[in-house]
Amino acid sequence: MQLRPDCIERLVAPMALDPEVGSVAALLFRADEATIDSFGVTADATLAGFARLQGHPAARAHDDRLPVLTGPEGTAGAYRRRAWEQVGGLDQTIVAYMEILDLALRLRTAGWGAAGAGEACGVHLGSATYGRRSREQRRLAGFSRAYLLRRYGVLRSRAAARALFTETVVLALDLLACRDMQALGGRAEGWRAGRGRERHAQPPSEAIDRSITLWRSLMLRRGAL
């Protein structure tokens, strides 16, 4: 990842202006610097997280109406130390994928706001660590998804039926495409890891993008916009 020279300065500016802001999302582009890689993360009713504005042209980041900002993406973000310490920082059980979403949800639940800094920019080359849709990437992502489903009690909420349907579709498509059980095995591991752990409170409604329909969430899960 490459950040512009003034990125950090611009990234922390919203926290100086508003003491209620606990985290700030940077605007990251793909290698062409014309397409957005992420402008923070947003979450649907099942607490599935999506890179905000991914795949959209750069100018979209400055529109008046944007998807709900839950918090920063893992690529680049700023956190107020007091907010970070209040919620305990990152959950060390999660090796990779969705740990930033989990932190964002807990910060919003604790009452902290999130802001986007559209002038804090950089370039992110995605999936450089584990490789896009590699066996390990799919296992770790599956672990994180099931772990968070259990920690937040999603399958005991009003979103349970939607979450179960979505996970069934995602797993079936993954099995057809990759012909292995990595995604399912990762979910089994994540579900077991969440057993006996204290359940997190449901995040406030303003931290969730209710406009993400079931169909759109499925499209986002498979990388289509």
Secondary structure as GFF3:
##gff-version 3
##sequence-region A 1 225
A	DSSP	beta_strand	2	3	.	.	.	ID=ss1
A	DSSP	alpha_helix	7	17	.	.	.	ID=ss2
A	DSSP	beta_strand	21	29	.	.	.	ID=ss3
A	DSSP	beta_strand	36	38	.	.	.	ID=ss4
A	DSSP	beta_strand	41	43	.	.	.	ID=ss5
A	DSSP	beta_strand	49	51	.	.	.	ID=ss6
A	DSSP	three_ten_helix	58	62	.	.	.	ID=ss7
A	DSSP	beta_strand	77	79	.	.	.	ID=ss8
A	DSSP	alpha_helix	81	87	.	.	.	ID=ss9
A	DSSP	alpha_helix	99	109	.	.	.	ID=ss10
A	DSSP	beta_strand	113	123	.	.	.	ID=ss11
A	DSSP	alpha_helix	135	151	.	.	.	ID=ss12
A	DSSP	three_ten_helix	154	156	.	.	.	ID=ss13
A	DSSP	alpha_helix	160	178	.	.	.	ID=ss14
A	DSSP	alpha_helix	182	193	.	.	.	ID=ss15
A	DSSP	three_ten_helix	205	207	.	.	.	ID=ss16
A	DSSP	alpha_helix	214	221	.	.	.	ID=ss17
###
